[in-house]
């Protein structure tokens, strides 16, 4: 892997996840940023909110969680983002994401320019649904040290051309089983491992992470596949579990841990997250360490 810098910048949507029981702060970039903060990583969040009650409340929520809010922009013309969340019988989430929203109009400025110098940048496909934020992301990626693409497909806000351009730009790619099925159809590979390897070779991705919910995850790096079979956990909801996984993996990698340790800790973090309500439950690193100490599930395949 390339040199791993000590700072992460998360770019994209911040919004309110609206459940039947109420709303919680969410959005994948925000979730990853808050989880990284809990794990001791220096992280900044680039996004945009509306100038109204929802925006003020979201701003206060970020501040109370210790997030660096210096790069959160305010928008006079567009509302703070919202997403209606519906949980199925297995507690899996489906989203109805309002469009447009303030985070569709993130502007590149001198503060962002300084923040991204030699930083690791985490981004997803959803933030590219409008050309304004998409253009800003392109400028950011030109200066980033390491580019981490959290695929995060949200219909109808993506197409093949967009995803392939983002894959070409990425150093690390994280996707789940469902996303692999969509992208895998473009590779003409039926086997998941073969599809992952084809994506890596076609787009020159250095490292690919495939998550499979309660069934664990794999990391593809060079000529090896690292696999963790996952942990059983009583699910409250799955909102934010993938973001907790990604943050934990990156945090461990930035601390110099090997891929086996990064993957196991990340699976533990994702499993712990599903036992909590909402995308950003309060926890400390110790909670995940304690959870992991009771487990032994790591394997490596050549």
C-alpha positions as CSV (number, residue, x, y, z in Angstrom):
1,X,0.0,0.0,0.0
2,X,0.9,3.6,-0.4
3,X,2.2,5.7,2.6
4,X,-0.7,6.0,5.0
5,X,-1.1,9.6,6.3
6,X,-2.2,10.4,9.8
7,X,-5.3,12.4,8.7
8,X,-8.6,11.4,7.1
9,X,-11.0,13.6,5.3
10,X,-14.6,12.3,4.7
11,X,-16.5,13.9,1.8
12,X,-20.2,13.9,1.0
13,X,-23.7,13.6,2.4
14,X,-24.7,14.5,6.0
15,X,-28.4,14.2,6.7
16,X,-31.2,13.0,9.0
17,X,-32.2,9.4,8.9
18,X,-35.9,9.5,9.5
19,X,-37.3,6.3,11.2
20,X,-41.0,5.8,12.1
21,X,-39.9,6.3,15.7
22,X,-38.0,9.5,15.1
23,X,-34.8,10.9,13.4
24,X,-31.1,10.3,13.9
25,X,-28.1,12.0,12.3
26,X,-26.6,10.0,9.5
27,X,-25.0,9.9,6.0
28,X,-22.1,7.5,5.3
29,X,-19.3,10.1,5.3
30,X,-20.5,11.5,8.6
31,X,-20.9,8.0,10.1
32,X,-17.3,7.0,9.0
33,X,-15.9,10.3,10.4
34,X,-17.6,10.0,13.8
35,X,-16.4,6.4,14.1
36,X,-12.9,7.3,13.1
37,X,-13.0,10.0,15.8
38,X,-14.0,7.5,18.4
39,X,-11.0,5.3,17.4
40,X,-8.5,8.1,17.8
41,X,-8.0,9.2,14.2
42,X,-7.6,12.9,13.2
43,X,-10.6,13.3,10.8
44,X,-12.3,16.2,9.1
45,X,-15.7,16.2,7.4
46,X,-16.6,18.0,4.2
47,X,-20.3,18.6,3.6
48,X,-23.1,21.1,3.5
49,X,-26.3,21.8,5.4
50,X,-29.2,24.2,5.0
51,X,-29.8,27.3,7.1
52,X,-32.9,26.2,8.9
53,X,-33.8,24.3,12.1
54,X,-32.8,20.9,10.8
55,X,-29.4,22.3,9.7
56,X,-28.8,23.9,13.1
57,X,-29.8,20.8,14.9
58,X,-27.5,18.7,12.8
59,X,-24.6,21.1,13.2
60,X,-25.1,21.0,17.0
61,X,-25.2,17.2,16.9
62,X,-21.9,17.0,15.1
63,X,-20.4,19.5,17.5
64,X,-21.6,17.5,20.6
65,X,-20.0,14.4,19.1
66,X,-16.6,16.1,18.9
67,X,-16.6,16.3,15.1
68,X,-14.4,18.8,13.3
69,X,-17.1,21.1,11.8
70,X,-14.7,23.6,10.2
71,X,-15.4,22.4,6.7
72,X,-19.2,22.1,7.0
73,X,-20.7,24.7,4.6
74,X,-24.1,26.4,5.0
75,X,-26.6,26.8,2.1
76,X,-29.2,29.5,1.9
77,X,-31.1,27.9,-1.0
78,X,-31.2,24.2,-0.4
79,X,-32.5,22.2,2.6
80,X,-30.6,20.0,5.0
81,X,-30.6,16.4,3.7
82,X,-33.1,13.8,4.9
83,X,-33.6,10.0,4.2
84,X,-36.6,8.0,5.1
85,X,-35.5,4.7,6.5
86,X,-37.5,1.5,6.3
87,X,-36.4,-1.7,8.0
88,X,-37.4,-5.1,6.7
89,X,-38.1,-8.2,8.9
90,X,-34.3,-8.8,9.1
91,X,-33.6,-5.3,10.3
92,X,-32.0,-4.4,6.9
93,X,-32.4,-0.8,5.9
94,X,-33.8,0.7,2.7
95,X,-33.6,4.5,2.1
96,X,-35.7,7.1,0.3
97,X,-33.2,10.0,0.0
98,X,-34.6,13.5,-0.6
99,X,-33.3,15.3,-3.7
100,X,-31.9,18.0,-4.0
101,X,-30.3,18.7,-0.6
102,X,-27.6,21.1,0.6
103,X,-24.9,18.4,0.4
104,X,-25.4,18.2,-3.4
105,X,-23.9,21.7,-3.7
106,X,-20.5,21.4,-1.8
107,X,-18.2,24.1,-3.1
108,X,-14.4,23.8,-3.4
109,X,-12.6,26.5,-1.4
110,X,-9.2,27.4,0.1
111,X,-10.1,25.7,3.4
112,X,-10.8,22.4,1.7
113,X,-7.6,22.8,-0.4
114,X,-5.5,23.1,2.7
115,X,-7.2,20.2,4.5
116,X,-6.8,17.6,1.8
117,X,-3.1,18.1,1.3
118,X,-1.5,14.7,1.8
119,X,-4.7,13.4,3.5
120,X,-6.5,10.1,3.0
121,X,-9.9,10.9,1.5
122,X,-13.0,8.7,2.0
123,X,-15.8,9.3,-0.6
124,X,-18.9,7.5,-2.0
125,X,-20.9,7.4,-5.1
126,X,-24.0,9.1,-3.7
127,X,-22.3,12.5,-3.3
128,X,-21.8,12.5,-7.0
129,X,-25.5,12.5,-7.9
130,X,-25.3,16.3,-8.6
131,X,-22.6,17.8,-10.8
132,X,-21.8,20.5,-8.2
133,X,-20.5,18.2,-5.4
134,X,-19.2,15.8,-8.1
135,X,-16.9,18.5,-9.5
136,X,-15.7,19.3,-6.0
137,X,-14.8,15.7,-5.4
138,X,-12.8,15.5,-8.6
139,X,-10.7,18.5,-7.5
140,X,-10.2,16.9,-4.0
141,X,-9.1,13.6,-5.5
142,X,-6.4,15.3,-7.5
143,X,-4.6,16.2,-4.3
144,X,-5.4,13.3,-2.0
145,X,-2.7,11.0,-0.8
146,X,-4.9,7.9,-0.6
147,X,-8.4,7.6,-2.1
148,X,-10.9,5.3,-0.4
149,X,-14.1,4.6,-2.4
150,X,-17.0,3.4,-0.3
151,X,-19.2,2.4,-3.2
152,X,-22.5,2.8,-1.3
153,X,-24.9,2.4,-4.3
154,X,-28.2,4.1,-3.7
155,X,-30.8,3.8,-6.5
156,X,-31.5,5.7,-8.7
157,X,-28.5,7.9,-8.0
158,X,-25.8,6.1,-9.9
159,X,-24.9,4.6,-13.3
160,X,-22.2,2.4,-14.7
161,X,-20.1,5.3,-16.2
162,X,-20.0,7.1,-12.8
163,X,-19.0,4.0,-10.9
164,X,-16.3,3.0,-13.3
165,X,-14.8,6.5,-13.2
166,X,-14.7,6.4,-9.4
167,X,-13.2,3.0,-9.4
168,X,-10.4,4.2,-11.7
169,X,-9.7,7.0,-9.3
170,X,-9.6,4.8,-6.1
171,X,-6.7,3.2,-4.3
172,X,-9.0,1.3,-1.9
173,X,-12.5,0.1,-2.7
174,X,-15.1,-1.1,-0.1
175,X,-18.3,-2.7,-1.3
176,X,-20.9,-5.2,0.0
177,X,-22.4,-8.4,-1.6
178,X,-25.3,-6.6,-3.2
179,X,-23.1,-3.9,-4.7
180,X,-20.7,-6.6,-6.0
181,X,-23.7,-8.3,-7.8
182,X,-24.4,-5.0,-9.6
183,X,-20.8,-4.3,-10.5
184,X,-20.0,-7.9,-11.0
185,X,-22.5,-8.1,-13.8
186,X,-20.2,-5.7,-15.7
187,X,-17.2,-8.0,-15.3
188,X,-18.8,-11.2,-16.8
189,X,-17.7,-13.1,-13.7
190,X,-20.2,-15.2,-11.8
191,X,-17.9,-16.1,-8.9
192,X,-17.6,-13.3,-6.3
193,X,-13.9,-13.8,-5.7
194,X,-13.2,-13.8,-9.5
195,X,-15.3,-10.6,-9.9
196,X,-13.4,-8.9,-7.1
197,X,-10.1,-9.8,-8.8
198,X,-11.4,-8.6,-12.1
199,X,-12.4,-5.2,-10.7
200,X,-9.0,-4.8,-9.1
201,X,-7.1,-5.6,-12.3
202,X,-9.5,-3.6,-14.6
203,X,-9.3,-0.5,-12.5
204,X,-5.9,-0.8,-10.9
205,X,-7.3,-0.9,-7.4
206,X,-4.7,-1.6,-4.8
207,X,-6.9,-3.1,-2.2
208,X,-10.6,-4.3,-2.3
209,X,-12.7,-4.9,0.7
210,X,-15.9,-7.0,0.4
211,X,-18.4,-7.1,3.3
212,X,-21.0,-9.8,3.7
213,X,-23.0,-8.7,6.7
214,X,-23.2,-11.4,9.4
215,X,-21.1,-13.7,7.2
216,X,-18.0,-11.5,7.6
217,X,-15.8,-9.9,5.1
218,X,-12.8,-10.4,2.8
219,X,-9.8,-8.2,1.8
220,X,-8.2,-8.7,-1.6
221,X,-4.6,-7.5,-1.6
222,X,-1.9,-8.5,-4.1
223,X,-2.0,-12.3,-4.5
224,X,-3.9,-13.0,-1.2
225,X,-7.4,-13.1,0.0
226,X,-7.9,-12.5,3.7
227,X,-11.2,-13.7,5.2
228,X,-13.0,-13.2,8.5
229,X,-16.1,-15.3,8.9
230,X,-17.8,-12.7,11.1
231,X,-19.5,-12.6,14.4
232,X,-23.1,-13.4,15.5
233,X,-24.9,-10.4,17.0
234,X,-28.5,-9.7,17.9
235,X,-29.5,-7.0,15.4
236,X,-31.4,-3.9,16.4
237,X,-30.8,-2.3,13.0
238,X,-28.1,-2.4,10.4
239,X,-27.9,1.3,9.7
240,X,-24.3,2.4,9.9
241,X,-22.8,-1.0,10.4
242,X,-20.8,-0.8,7.1
243,X,-19.6,2.6,8.1
244,X,-18.4,1.4,11.5
245,X,-16.6,-1.5,9.7
246,X,-14.8,0.8,7.3
247,X,-13.8,3.3,10.0
248,X,-12.4,0.5,12.1
249,X,-10.5,-1.0,9.2
250,X,-8.9,2.3,8.2
251,X,-8.1,3.2,11.8
252,X,-6.2,-0.1,12.4
253,X,-4.5,0.2,9.0
254,X,-3.3,3.8,9.8
255,X,-2.0,2.5,13.2
256,X,0.2,0.1,11.3
257,X,-1.7,-3.2,11.9
258,X,-1.5,-6.0,9.4
259,X,-4.5,-6.8,7.2
260,X,-5.5,-9.8,9.3
261,X,-5.8,-7.6,12.4
262,X,-7.5,-4.8,10.5
263,X,-10.1,-7.1,9.1
264,X,-10.9,-8.9,12.3
265,X,-11.3,-5.6,14.3
266,X,-13.5,-4.2,11.5
267,X,-15.8,-7.2,11.5
268,X,-16.1,-6.8,15.3
269,X,-16.9,-3.1,14.9
270,X,-19.6,-3.8,12.3
271,X,-21.1,-6.6,14.4
272,X,-21.2,-4.4,17.5
273,X,-22.8,-1.6,15.5
274,X,-25.9,-3.7,14.6
275,X,-26.6,-4.3,18.3
276,X,-27.1,-0.6,18.8
277,X,-29.8,1.8,17.5
278,X,-29.1,4.3,14.8
279,X,-26.0,5.0,12.8
280,X,-23.9,6.6,15.5
281,X,-24.4,5.0,18.9
282,X,-22.0,6.1,21.7
283,X,-19.2,3.7,22.3
284,X,-15.5,3.5,23.1
285,X,-12.8,1.4,21.4
286,X,-12.7,-0.7,24.5
287,X,-16.2,-2.0,23.8
288,X,-15.1,-3.4,20.4
289,X,-11.9,-4.8,21.9
290,X,-13.9,-6.6,24.6
291,X,-16.3,-7.9,22.0
292,X,-13.4,-9.2,19.9
293,X,-11.6,-10.8,22.8
294,X,-14.4,-13.3,23.0
295,X,-14.0,-14.3,19.4
296,X,-11.6,-16.3,17.2
297,X,-12.6,-16.2,13.6
298,X,-9.7,-15.2,11.4
299,X,-8.6,-17.2,8.3
300,X,-6.3,-16.5,5.4
301,X,-6.6,-18.0,1.9
302,X,-3.9,-18.0,-0.8
